[in-house]
Amino acid sequence: MVATGATFGVVLLLLFGFPLWLVFLFAGFTLLTLSGAGIPPDMLASRMFSSLNVYALLAVPGFIFAAELMVRGGMSRRLVDWVTVLLGRVPGGVPVTTIAASEVFGAISGSSTATVAGIGKVLYPGLRQSGYSEHFSLGLITSMGAIAVIMPPSITMILYGAVASASVGELFLAGFGPAVLIGLMVVAYSVWYAMRNSIASQQAKWDGKNLWLATRGAAWTLGAPIIIFGGIYSGFFTPTEASVVLCVYALLVTTLIYRDLSLRGVWDVVLESALLTGKIFTIVAAASVFSLVLVINNIPDSIVAVLLGWDMSPFLILLMLNVVLLIAGMFMDPNSAIVVLVPLLVPVALAAGVDLIHFGIIMTVNLAIGMFTPPFGMNLFVSTSVFNVPASKVVWSVVPFIFVYLAALLVVTYVPAISMWLPNLVK
């Protein structure tokens, strides 16, 4: 009853627009007071600070700062130019270019909202000029921004690894297969849409000279994922150290090589990144209090016992977990959901025989879908701001892409090899 009351209070506060960190603190202190566990409040304050004392979390500000540098410093624009020249001739050329650019930019930045803003500002006009409807164009860009949550280096995966004590390197490897699968399924839908509406490619033929010029212009941008993933999987540096390397690399490229970013611009990026990092870490610290109180009250163990008592098959347990995660993603950002739900759901998944890394990918894909699912999908608000359109228009535009992502989610959930083949190969 105590847990049910606290959960109702959380939902009510969210509906009234209270900050997420305040909601978690309220729920944590309420549960602690009503349960009579005898835990002193100063222990919760200590818990908040210790929850941030995790080595893997140091990667979060690094990747956020690097993503902001690349968006504002011209790296994303040059990347889009290169992909446009490379793929513009294929059927559905501009949408395919948008999808490929989102995948590559997501592999560099790890930020969903930065991908929507960076890719959208460059390719949305091209989509509209090529004959694609506003509905399709908005939906494609808004939904493909979520691929950055799945494509390594993913901040969500870093947080999952920290909370679930899972290998971040293995999570990164496991994310490639699902990210490529989703990209290919969205490509198939986009090509079908182009052919159904008789939208021809705007690029008459491949031009070797233009491809060379675009490749030369984007060479420094394309070097970023090579350096990062090459360094991680060669064992030269850890994912956390990779975030620092990426920051230095992006800073040098944008200020000294491309020279698109002034010192004043760098300072603005620093302030913006610090603000976003502070928001994320505040939520993580507050959510850790809520998670601790749940554990103290044996709520995760109770959930596992109830589900095992229902004698459900692993198939049904995974289906139920997906439904829970999809609903959570509608109301919470991925980082908050990871901190709150991992202690609750990981024991259930492990009891059903699901691999810890595979379940991390299932959680990541579910929460990525939540990034563009109403009512609180962050990408919806970013698109509303970037493209200056009503929120209702953006919401309706993403509906077809939600179904595409859901189909991919089912494949990822019930075909573990898609996630696990690369980690197993490296092992």
Secondary structure by P-SEA (a helix, b strand, c coil): caaaaaaaaaaaaaaacccaaaaaaaaaaaaaaaacccccaaaaaaaaaaaaccccccaaaaaaaaaaaaaaaaaaaaaaaaaaaacccccaaaaaaaaaaaaaaaaccccaaaaaaaaaaccaaaaaaacccaaaaaaaaaaaccccccccccaaaaaaaaaacccaaaaaaaaaaaaaaaaaaaaaaaaaaaaaaccccccccccaaaaaaaaaaaccccaaaaaaaaaaaaccccaaaaaaaaaaaaaaaaccccccccaaaaaaaaaaaaaaaaaaaaaaaaaaaaaaaaaaaaaaaaaaaaaaaacccaaaaaaaaaaaaaaaaacccaaaaaaccccccaaaaaaacccaaaaaaaaaaaaaaacccccccaaaaaaaaaacccaaaaaaaaaaaaaaaaaaaaaaaaccccccaaaaaac
